[in-house]
Amino acid sequence: MSPGFQGRRRSAGPALPPGQYLTEDFPVLSAGPTPRVRPDAWEFVVTTETGAEHRWTWAEFTALPQETPTVDIHCVTRWSKLGTTWQGVSLDVLLDGVDTDAAYALVHSYGGYTTNLPLADLRGGRAWVVHGYDGRDLPAEHGGPARLLVPHLYLWKSAKWVRGIRLGVTDTPGFWETAGYHDYGDPWREQRYAGD
């Protein structure tokens, strides 16, 4: 190599998790039909391991302190979308005052979908229940009226059409986890499937 030769300059593209490609659109992927839930019929329930319930109607939920996180999202099907902006309520707000010794959460959706997460991944400003996307109401095909948003994990962990969370002391695999997907789903560690 000649002195002073630096090789070709690399493009200063975005940092993506391994195996991901950048997309500008927002693909719609669902395991079944899209539930159509009217906001006036929607409710969100946090149930503790003792069976204690904490409930919010749509009006109560949207009256809670709102945040507008801008985050990158990563799908297990290998696309990533950067700088997405949402509106919703932090799980820190929803879990405030909930008396629990649970370490795990099983998220439930209208339509029967479930996904499991460590409770720690829903706290500390890392997760939201969102009802807005890009300055508009969240469309049904993307999980409206409300979905979970856990951007540090693959997007299947951000359950669409969310209706509640059951807290537990043991981990209970959800829909995709029982079908062979990774139990945790960290895109930076390529945890797509069981054993990854």
C-alpha positions in Angstrom: 0.0 0.0 0.0 1.4 3.4 -0.9 2.0 5.9 1.9 -1.0 8.2 2.3 -3.4 5.9 0.5 -6.6 5.6 2.4 -8.7 3.4 0.1 -12.2 4.3 -1.0 -14.2 6.6 1.2 -17.2 4.7 2.8 -20.6 6.3 2.6 -21.8 7.8 5.8 -25.1 5.8 5.7 -27.2 5.1 8.8 -26.1 2.5 11.3 -28.5 -0.4 11.0 -28.6 -3.6 13.0 -26.9 -6.5 11.3 -28.8 -8.0 8.4 -31.3 -5.1 8.1 -32.0 -2.9 5.1 -33.4 0.6 5.2 -36.9 1.3 3.9 -38.7 4.6 3.4 -42.2 3.1 3.4 -44.0 1.4 6.3 -44.7 -2.3 5.3 -47.9 -3.8 6.8 -47.4 -7.3 8.2 -50.1 -9.1 10.3 -50.7 -12.7 11.3 -54.5 -12.4 10.7 -57.3 -10.0 9.9 -57.1 -6.4 11.1 -59.4 -5.9 14.1 -61.5 -2.8 13.9 -61.8 -1.4 17.4 -63.7 1.9 17.9 -62.1 4.2 20.5 -65.3 4.4 22.5 -65.2 0.5 22.8 -61.5 0.4 23.6 -60.0 -0.1 27.0 -56.6 -0.9 28.4 -56.1 -3.1 31.5 -53.0 -3.8 33.5 -53.5 -7.0 35.5 -51.0 -7.8 38.3 -49.9 -11.3 39.3 -52.4 -11.1 42.2 -55.3 -10.3 39.8 -55.5 -6.6 40.7 -56.7 -4.6 37.7 -55.9 -1.0 36.6 -58.2 0.1 33.8 -58.3 3.1 31.4 -61.1 4.0 28.9 -60.0 5.8 25.7 -60.9 9.1 27.2 -59.0 8.4 30.4 -56.0 7.0 28.4 -55.8 10.0 26.1 -56.0 12.4 29.1 -52.8 11.0 30.5 -49.5 12.8 30.0 -48.5 12.4 26.3 -45.1 11.9 24.8 -43.9 12.1 21.1 -41.0 9.7 20.9 -39.0 9.7 17.6 -37.4 6.3 17.3 -36.0 3.8 14.8 -38.0 0.6 14.3 -36.7 -2.8 13.1 -38.8 -5.7 11.7 -37.7 -9.3 12.0 -38.3 -9.6 8.2 -35.2 -7.4 7.9 -36.5 -3.9 7.2 -35.7 -0.9 9.3 -37.3 2.5 9.3 -35.5 5.4 10.9 -36.8 8.5 12.6 -40.4 7.4 13.1 -42.5 9.8 15.3 -45.3 8.6 17.5 -47.7 9.9 20.1 -48.7 8.1 23.2 -48.4 7.3 26.9 -45.2 5.9 28.4 -45.5 2.6 30.2 -43.8 4.4 33.1 -47.0 6.4 33.5 -49.3 3.4 33.1 -47.3 1.3 35.6 -46.9 4.1 38.1 -48.7 3.0 41.3 -49.1 -0.6 40.2 -48.0 -2.8 43.1 -46.2 -5.8 41.6 -43.4 -8.2 42.2 -43.6 -9.4 38.6 -40.6 -9.7 36.4 -42.5 -10.4 33.1 -45.3 -9.1 31.0 -47.6 -10.8 28.6 -49.2 -8.3 26.3 -52.7 -9.0 24.9 -54.3 -7.6 21.8 -57.7 -7.4 20.3 -57.8 -10.3 17.9 -56.1 -12.7 20.3 -52.4 -11.9 19.6 -50.0 -12.0 22.6 -46.3 -11.3 23.1 -44.0 -11.6 26.1 -41.4 -9.2 27.4 -39.4 -8.8 30.6 -41.1 -6.1 32.6 -37.8 -4.1 32.8 -38.1 -3.6 29.0 -41.3 -1.7 29.5 -39.9 0.7 32.0 -37.3 3.5 32.1 -38.6 5.4 29.1 -38.2 2.5 26.8 -41.8 1.7 25.8 -45.1 3.4 25.1 -48.7 2.6 24.2 -49.1 4.8 21.1 -52.2 6.1 19.4 -50.6 8.5 16.9 -48.1 8.1 14.1 -46.5 10.9 12.0 -48.9 13.5 13.4 -52.1 11.6 12.7 -54.3 9.0 14.4 -52.7 5.5 14.2 -54.3 3.7 11.3 -55.8 0.3 12.0 -53.4 -1.5 9.7 -50.5 -0.3 11.9 -52.2 -1.2 15.1 -54.8 1.6 15.7 -56.4 2.7 17.8 -53.4 1.9 20.0 -50.4 -0.4 19.9 -47.4 -1.1 22.0 -44.1 0.5 21.0 -40.9 -1.1 22.2 -38.4 0.2 19.6 -35.2 -1.5 21.1 -36.7 -4.9 20.2 -37.9 -6.3 16.9 -41.3 -4.9 15.9 -43.3 -8.1 16.6 -42.8 -7.3 20.3 -44.6 -4.0 19.7 -48.0 -5.7 19.6 -50.7 -4.0 17.5 -54.3 -3.4 18.7 -53.2 -3.6 22.3 -55.8 -4.1 25.0 -53.8 -5.0 28.1 -50.8 -6.4 29.9 -50.8 -9.3 32.4 -47.9 -9.2 34.8 -46.4 -12.4 36.1 -43.5 -13.9 38.1 -42.7 -16.4 35.3 -42.3 -15.9 31.6 -45.1 -17.0 29.3 -44.3 -17.2 25.6 -46.6 -15.3 23.2 -47.9 -16.1 19.7 -44.7 -15.8 17.7 -42.5 -17.1 20.5 -44.4 -20.4 20.6 -44.1 -20.5 16.8 -40.2 -20.5 17.0 -39.3 -16.8 17.2 -36.8 -15.7 19.7 -38.0 -15.1 23.2 -36.4 -11.7 23.5 -35.8 -10.3 20.0 -32.9 -7.9 20.1 -32.2 -6.7 16.6 -28.6 -5.7 17.4 -27.9 -9.3 18.4 -30.0 -10.7 15.5 -32.3 -12.6 17.8 -34.8 -13.6 15.2 -35.5 -17.2 16.0 -35.2 -19.6 18.9 -31.5 -20.4 19.3 -30.2 -17.2 17.8 
